[in-house]
């Protein structure tokens, strides 16, 4: 369905391997003998994949099946799913960028309707 490409599939494999390593070696993680976890490198990859798949779903399923939006000309690149906004805030908090997270939150709260299809 062209929701993801070969690069995305490679990223999914990489993320899955790291998830499995982390899950199956949790004792080593807690004991600090685990290899360095590249959270700051992996988490943005995960967010990008989720955003890409969410955007595809909104454009190809939600909009295409909504009678009020079917005839609308919508630029797929401008679609920002609500889940992506929440994940961005979580990422900023998880990576220790509190002020950036609050800025995203304040921007969303100033205009929450912009996150919903019109």
Buried (B, 14 or more C-beta within 10 A) or exposed (E): EEEBEEEBEEBBEBBEEBEEBBEEBEEEBEEEEBEEEEEEEBBEBBBEBBBBBBBBBBBBEBBEEEEEEEEEEBEEEEBBBEBBBBBBBEBBBEBEEEEBBEEBBEEBEEEEEEBEBE
